Amino acid sequence: MLADNLREVKEKINEACRRSGRSAEDVTLCAVSKTKPEEDILTLYNAGQRDFGENYIQELRQKHDDLPKDIRWHMIGHLQRNKVKYIAEYISMIHSVDSIELARTIEKEAAKHGRIIPILIEVNIAGEDTKFGVSADEAEALIREISLLPHVQVRGLMTSAPFVEDPEEDRIHFRNLAHLSVDIANKNIDNVTVDMLSMGMSNDYEVALEEGSTIVRVGTSIFGKRDYPAK
Ligand SMILES: *Cc1c(COP(=O)(O)O)cnc(C)c1O
């Protein structure tokens, strides 16, 4: 079942890439496993999946302890500064950085482990009241500040588009984030590479890919509905 779902999502990724003249090799599928049991993750691991996304630090720590060490863990949820120390040693990428204070904490914890942690800047591209993330206008200034931190490397931008019935309604937001990414990349800021765009979830990842997404974060379409809601 899970392996079939994974295969279907990968096929849709391939088709979306073909439609938009892109190579599917440039796309990372991050399987969002929050609230899902370790055995499900192992099933997908055995089907070849290596990138998994989690939202809650306690859950992430437990899964990291228990599961194979070559899994690449992505922190995709809102991150409290006092929790960074628990994941700094192994986290593969933090998608949800939206303040210089959080970036400074990541810097401190990454330095302790002699690591450079890749991060994405979370942008509230549709300007929703309820969302985390900086506004499009604030992104460049934040990136310039973070670029001075030697153990944090900005790799690009992340967004969660508004929940809509018809994913076409979110196309404009994905397009806007892609434009913002190109604008910032063109500034050639030292120690910053803006080549990753984390956008697209189960209901809208195909549209996001057509607009240039390089990391899609897909939970429900792979694992099925979550039994309990986000804490
Ligand atoms: C839960 C979550 C996802 C996955 O959502 P699905 O609709 O289940 O694919 C992606 N990104 C973030 C930030 C999430 O919190």
The ligand as a MOL file (V3000), in Angstrom:
LIG
                    3D

  0  0  0     0  0            999 V3000
M  V30 BEGIN CTAB
M  V30 COUNTS 15 15 0 0 0
M  V30 BEGIN ATOM
M  V30 1 C 1.9750 18.4140 7.3760 0
M  V30 2 C 2.7690 19.2480 6.4600 0
M  V30 3 C 2.9500 18.8800 5.1050 0
M  V30 4 C 2.2860 17.6850 4.4570 0
M  V30 5 O 0.9280 17.9550 4.2250 0
M  V30 6 P 0.0140 16.9320 3.3830 0
M  V30 7 O -1.1580 17.7620 3.0030 0
M  V30 8 O -0.3530 15.8310 4.3190 0
M  V30 9 O 0.7920 16.4640 2.2190 0
M  V30 10 C 3.7810 19.6870 4.3300 0
M  V30 11 N 4.3760 20.7820 4.8320 0
M  V30 12 C 4.2150 21.1690 6.1070 0
M  V30 13 C 4.9060 22.3960 6.5950 0
M  V30 14 C 3.4050 20.4210 6.9580 0
M  V30 15 O 3.2380 20.8330 8.2260 0
M  V30 END ATOM
M  V30 BEGIN BOND
M  V30 1 1 1 2
M  V30 2 1 2 3
M  V30 3 2 2 14
M  V30 4 1 3 4
M  V30 5 2 3 10
M  V30 6 1 4 5
M  V30 7 1 5 6
M  V30 8 2 6 7
M  V30 9 1 6 8
M  V30 10 1 6 9
M  V30 11 1 10 11
M  V30 12 2 11 12
M  V30 13 1 12 13
M  V30 14 1 12 14
M  V30 15 1 14 15
M  V30 END BOND
M  V30 END CTAB
M  END
